[in-house]
Amino acid sequence: MAALLGTNTAVMLFQGIEQESNPKFIREIALAIIAATLPFQGIYFLIYTFLMENSGKLSEEMKDRLNRASAVCQLVAYISLIGVCMMWYNISNYVGVFFIISSLLAIIFIRIAMNPASIEASRKIESTE
């Protein structure tokens, strides 16, 4: 998530500068998509930090709510990849198509990798109760 936030910030900066000197409609839409997802990326880090700092103090219900909110923020953050894909596709059709395919695969892999860990953690909690 940190890499995504850093990438999106850099894209906004450099492509925003380019947009001022050489405006293109597709770039404008792509930058708008990325800009719309940046607050969710920031909120993700706020939730993550809050959970780490208060892990022993929060009720299970509150942890569940924050984890669900965090998951929603992650999913919205992944939408920013559509904006990046649009810019790459605008530069080169081949690069754009392969970036789209690799982005989808990466999202699927990370969701699969994260899911068993959360299921296993909840099973451990249930078995200790």
ChimeraX attribute file (.defattr): number of C-alpha atoms within 10 A of each C-alpha:
attribute: neighborCount
match mode: 1-to-1
recipient: residues
	/A:1	13
	/A:2	11
	/A:3	8
	/A:4	15
	/A:5	20
	/A:6	11
	/A:7	14
	/A:8	22
	/A:9	15
	/A:10	12
	/A:11	17
	/A:12	20
	/A:13	13
	/A:14	10
	/A:15	19
	/A:16	16
	/A:17	12
	/A:18	13
	/A:19	16
	/A:20	9
	/A:21	9
	/A:22	10
	/A:23	13
	/A:24	12
	/A:25	9
	/A:26	14
	/A:27	21
	/A:28	16
	/A:29	14
	/A:30	22
	/A:31	23
	/A:32	14
	/A:33	18
	/A:34	24
	/A:35	16
	/A:36	15
	/A:37	22
	/A:38	20
	/A:39	14
	/A:40	21
	/A:41	23
	/A:42	16
	/A:43	15
	/A:44	23
	/A:45	17
	/A:46	13
	/A:47	16
	/A:48	14
	/A:49	12
	/A:50	12
	/A:51	17
	/A:52	10
	/A:53	10
	/A:54	10
	/A:55	12
	/A:56	9
	/A:57	10
	/A:58	11
	/A:59	10
	/A:60	11
	/A:61	9
	/A:62	12
	/A:63	15
	/A:64	12
	/A:65	12
	/A:66	17
	/A:67	16
	/A:68	12
	/A:69	16
	/A:70	20
	/A:71	13
	/A:72	14
	/A:73	21
	/A:74	18
	/A:75	16
	/A:76	17
	/A:77	24
	/A:78	20
	/A:79	14
	/A:80	23
	/A:81	23
	/A:82	17
	/A:83	24
	/A:84	23
	/A:85	20
	/A:86	22
	/A:87	21
	/A:88	20
	/A:89	18
	/A:90	15
	/A:91	11
	/A:92	11
	/A:93	12
	/A:94	12
	/A:95	14
	/A:96	18
	/A:97	15
	/A:98	14
	/A:99	19
	/A:100	19
	/A:101	11
	/A:102	12
	/A:103	16
	/A:104	13
	/A:105	12
	/A:106	12
	/A:107	14
	/A:108	11
	/A:109	12
	/A:110	10
	/A:111	12
	/A:112	11
	/A:113	11
	/A:114	10
	/A:115	12
	/A:116	11
	/A:117	11
	/A:118	11
	/A:119	10
	/A:120	11
	/A:121	12
	/A:122	11
	/A:123	11
	/A:124	11
	/A:125	9
	/A:126	9
	/A:127	8
	/A:128	6
	/A:129	5
